[in-house]
Amino acid sequence: MASKKPGPRQPLSRARPRAVAKRVLGRVLSRSPTERKERSGAGPQKSVVRRRRRAPADAATVYQRLSREYPDAQCALVHESPYQLIVATILSAQCTDARVNMVTPTLFATYPNARELAAAEQSELEGIIQSTGFFRNKSRSLIGMANAVVDEHEGEIPDSMEELVQLPGVGRKTANVVLGNAFGINEGVVVDTHVGRLSARLGFSRHADPVKIEQDLARLFPREKWTMLAHLLIFHGRAICVARRPRCEECLLSDICPSSLV
């Protein structure tokens, strides 16, 4: 008796789809997670290496080393009085100190005190400070500040945080600059972009808000060092610990800095 030849193989799509799907799913589930990852085309699983968080730099050591490295650290804004310093600090927003120092000689010759500045024509003032950027807003702040100083403080720049921050164009950072450098009062720590960047890299603060960074620094350093601390961090930030690529191979803090690349 002749054997019966098998007919053509039934396409997979017609051969009991539920049963086929169960068999395929069973084979997939039987594989290890690694095998499933490889077969999916994602390649072999990579082991996750968790970097151990390095301890913050020692605050006292940082201050000591920076003090030796930058013995001439000081406020970069050229001034001879609290009035000149507050004006220069307002102008320094979104502008380099070098540019401000190029503008202020003409500005102070034209408006030598708060009373003269309060009476300034805004258009004339704008022409003098135009190269510092945002000159319209800055001119309004300067004239507003000067008027408040004349009306409320008899033309003299006040020497308290509470009074300074009430002046137009004056925030806590500007007030700290004036108090620390014009009056010798360590009311707080000046936090600019350099101080904020170095505070993060050295592990002194995890915050982005300048006020919170200032609070963290104030807990780490004694009050009598607050003003100079800002100068030291700013000098080091400009010279070595720059924003884009810090020069860690030249840094005197590289052995204690948690962000060091060497």
C-alpha positions as CSV (number, residue, x, y, z in Angstrom):
1,M,0.0,0.0,0.0
2,A,1.5,3.3,-1.1
3,S,2.3,5.7,1.8
4,K,0.4,8.9,1.9
5,K,2.5,11.9,1.2
6,P,2.2,14.7,3.7
7,G,0.5,17.8,2.4
8,P,2.1,21.2,2.3
9,R,3.0,22.7,5.6
10,Q,0.4,25.0,7.0
11,P,1.5,28.6,7.4
12,L,2.3,29.7,10.9
13,S,-0.4,32.3,10.9
14,R,-3.0,29.6,10.3
15,A,-1.6,26.9,12.5
16,R,-3.6,27.4,15.7
17,P,-2.4,30.9,16.6
18,R,-3.2,30.7,20.3
19,A,-1.1,27.6,20.7
20,V,1.8,29.1,18.7
21,A,1.7,32.3,20.7
22,K,1.8,30.3,24.0
23,R,4.8,28.3,22.8
24,V,6.7,31.5,21.7
25,L,5.9,33.2,25.0
26,G,7.0,30.2,27.0
27,R,10.4,30.2,25.2
28,V,10.9,33.9,25.8
29,L,10.0,33.7,29.5
30,S,12.4,30.7,30.0
31,R,15.3,32.8,28.9
32,S,17.4,34.7,31.5
33,P,17.1,38.5,31.7
34,T,20.6,38.8,30.1
35,E,19.6,36.5,27.2
36,R,16.4,38.4,26.6
37,K,18.3,41.7,26.6
38,E,20.8,40.4,24.0
39,R,18.1,38.9,21.7
40,S,16.1,42.1,21.8
41,G,19.0,43.8,20.0
42,A,20.0,46.0,23.0
43,G,23.3,44.2,23.5
44,P,24.6,42.6,26.7
45,Q,23.7,44.1,29.9
46,K,26.2,46.6,31.3
47,S,27.1,46.5,34.9
48,V,26.1,49.6,36.7
49,V,29.1,51.1,38.5
50,R,28.1,53.5,41.3
51,R,30.7,56.1,42.0
52,R,31.2,56.6,45.7
53,R,30.4,60.2,46.7
54,R,33.6,61.9,47.8
55,A,33.7,63.9,51.0
56,P,33.6,67.7,50.8
57,A,36.9,69.5,50.9
58,D,37.9,70.7,54.4
59,A,36.9,74.3,54.7
60,A,39.8,75.4,56.9
61,T,42.3,73.8,54.6
62,V,40.7,75.5,51.5
63,Y,40.8,78.9,53.1
64,Q,44.4,78.5,54.3
65,R,45.7,77.4,50.9
66,L,43.8,80.0,49.0
67,S,45.0,82.7,51.3
68,R,48.6,81.8,50.7
69,E,48.0,81.6,46.9
70,Y,46.1,84.9,46.6
71,P,47.5,87.2,49.3
72,D,46.3,90.3,47.4
73,A,42.7,89.1,46.9
74,Q,40.3,92.1,47.2
75,C,37.3,93.6,45.6
76,A,38.0,94.1,41.9
77,L,35.6,97.1,41.6
78,V,37.7,100.3,41.9
79,H,36.1,102.6,44.5
80,E,36.9,105.2,47.1
81,S,33.6,105.4,49.0
82,P,30.5,103.4,49.9
83,Y,28.6,105.5,47.2
84,Q,31.1,104.6,44.5
85,L,31.0,100.9,45.5
86,I,27.2,100.6,45.5
87,V,27.1,102.3,42.1
88,A,29.8,100.1,40.6
89,T,28.2,96.9,42.1
90,I,24.8,97.7,40.5
91,L,26.6,98.2,37.2
92,S,28.4,94.9,37.5
93,A,25.3,92.8,37.0
94,Q,25.7,90.8,33.8
95,C,29.0,92.7,33.2
96,T,32.7,92.2,33.9
97,D,34.4,94.1,36.7
98,A,37.0,95.3,34.1
99,R,34.3,96.9,32.0
100,V,32.7,98.6,35.0
101,N,36.1,100.0,36.0
102,M,36.4,101.5,32.5
103,V,33.0,103.3,32.9
104,T,33.1,104.5,36.5
105,P,35.8,107.3,36.2
106,T,33.6,109.3,33.8
107,L,30.5,108.4,35.8
108,F,31.9,109.5,39.2
109,A,33.3,112.7,37.7
110,T,29.9,113.5,36.3
111,Y,27.9,112.5,39.4
112,P,30.3,112.6,42.4
113,N,27.7,111.8,45.0
114,A,24.2,110.5,45.6
115,R,22.6,114.0,45.3
116,E,24.1,114.6,41.9
117,L,23.1,111.2,40.7
118,A,19.5,111.6,42.0
119,A,19.2,114.7,39.8
120,A,20.7,113.0,36.7
121,E,18.9,113.0,33.3
122,Q,18.3,109.3,32.5
123,S,19.3,109.7,28.9
124,E,22.6,111.3,29.8
125,L,23.3,108.6,32.4
126,E,22.4,105.9,29.8
127,G,25.0,107.3,27.4
128,I,27.7,106.9,30.1
129,I,26.9,103.4,31.2
130,Q,25.7,101.9,27.9
131,S,28.7,99.6,27.4
132,T,27.9,97.8,30.7
133,G,24.7,96.3,29.2
134,F,21.1,96.5,30.3
135,F,21.8,100.2,30.6
136,R,18.2,101.4,30.7
137,N,17.3,99.2,33.7
138,K,20.6,100.0,35.4
139,S,20.1,103.8,34.9
140,R,16.6,103.6,36.4
141,S,18.0,101.6,39.4
142,L,20.9,104.0,39.9
143,I,18.7,107.1,39.9
144,G,16.1,105.4,42.1
145,M,18.8,104.2,44.5
146,A,20.2,107.7,44.7
147,N,16.8,109.3,45.3
148,A,16.1,106.9,48.1
149,V,19.5,107.6,49.7
150,V,18.9,111.3,49.6
151,D,15.3,111.2,50.8
152,E,15.7,108.6,53.5
153,H,19.4,108.6,54.5
154,E,20.4,112.3,54.0
155,G,22.6,111.4,51.1
156,E,24.7,108.8,52.9
157,I,24.8,105.1,52.0
158,P,23.3,103.1,54.9
159,D,25.4,100.5,56.7
160,S,22.8,97.8,57.5
161,M,21.4,95.0,55.5
162,E,17.9,95.9,56.3
163,E,18.2,99.4,54.9
164,L,20.4,98.5,51.9
165,V,18.0,95.9,50.5
166,Q,15.2,98.5,50.6
167,L,17.0,100.6,48.0
168,P,16.1,100.2,44.3
169,G,18.4,97.9,42.4
170,V,20.0,96.6,45.6
171,G,19.7,92.9,46.5
172,R,21.4,90.9,49.2
173,K,24.5,90.2,47.0
174,T,25.0,94.0,46.4
175,A,24.4,94.7,50.1
176,N,27.0,92.1,51.1
177,V,29.5,93.7,48.8
178,V,29.0,97.1,50.2
179,L,28.9,96.1,53.9
180,G,32.0,93.9,53.6
181,N,34.2,96.1,51.5
182,A,33.1,99.6,52.2
183,F,32.1,99.3,55.9
184,G,34.1,96.2,57.0
185,I,31.0,94.5,58.2
186,N,30.8,90.7,57.7
187,E,27.0,90.4,57.4
188,G,27.1,87.6,54.8
189,V,29.0,85.9,52.0
190,V,28.9,87.4,48.5
191,V,27.7,84.6,46.2
192,D,28.3,85.3,42.5
193,T,28.7,82.8,39.7
194,H,32.3,82.0,40.7
195,V,31.4,81.5,44.4
196,G,28.4,79.4,43.5
197,R,30.4,77.2,41.1
198,L,33.3,76.5,43.5
199,S,30.9,75.9,46.4
200,A,29.4,73.1,44.4
201,R,32.7,71.6,43.1
202,L,34.3,71.7,46.6
203,G,31.2,70.0,48.1
204,F,30.3,73.0,50.3
205,S,26.8,73.3,49.0
206,R,24.4,71.2,46.9
207,H,22.0,74.2,46.3
208,A,21.6,76.4,43.3
209,D,19.9,79.3,45.1
210,P,22.5,81.9,46.1
211,V,20.8,82.5,49.5
212,K,21.0,78.8,50.4
213,I,24.6,78.6,49.2
214,E,25.4,81.6,51.4
215,Q,23.8,79.9,54.4
216,D,25.9,76.8,53.8
217,L,29.1,78.8,53.5
218,A,28.3,80.7,56.7
219,R,28.0,77.5,58.6
220,L,31.4,76.3,57.4
221,F,33.5,79.4,57.8
222,P,33.8,81.8,60.7
223,R,32.1,85.2,60.4
224,E,35.3,87.2,60.3
225,K,36.4,85.4,57.1
226,W,33.2,85.8,55.1
227,T,34.2,88.9,53.1
228,M,37.6,87.6,52.2
229,L,36.3,84.1,51.5
230,A,34.3,85.5,48.6
231,H,37.4,87.2,47.2
232,L,39.5,84.1,47.4
233,L,36.9,81.9,45.7
234,I,36.4,84.5,43.0
235,F,40.2,84.8,42.3
236,H,40.6,81.1,42.2
237,G,37.5,80.7,40.0
238,R,38.9,83.2,37.5
239,A,42.4,81.8,37.5
240,I,42.1,78.0,37.8
241,C,38.6,76.7,38.5
242,V,37.0,78.1,35.4
243,A,33.5,77.2,34.2
244,R,34.0,75.1,31.1
245,R,37.1,73.1,31.9
246,P,38.7,73.5,35.3
247,R,42.5,73.3,35.3
248,C,42.6,70.6,37.9
249,E,46.2,69.6,37.0
250,E,47.3,73.0,38.2
251,C,45.0,73.4,41.2
252,L,46.4,73.5,44.7
253,L,43.1,72.0,46.0
254,S,43.1,69.0,43.6
255,D,44.1,66.5,46.4
256,I,41.1,67.5,48.6
257,C,38.5,68.6,46.0
258,P,35.7,66.0,45.5
259,S,35.3,67.2,41.9
260,S,39.0,67.0,40.9
261,L,39.7,65.4,37.5
262,V,43.2,64.3,38.5
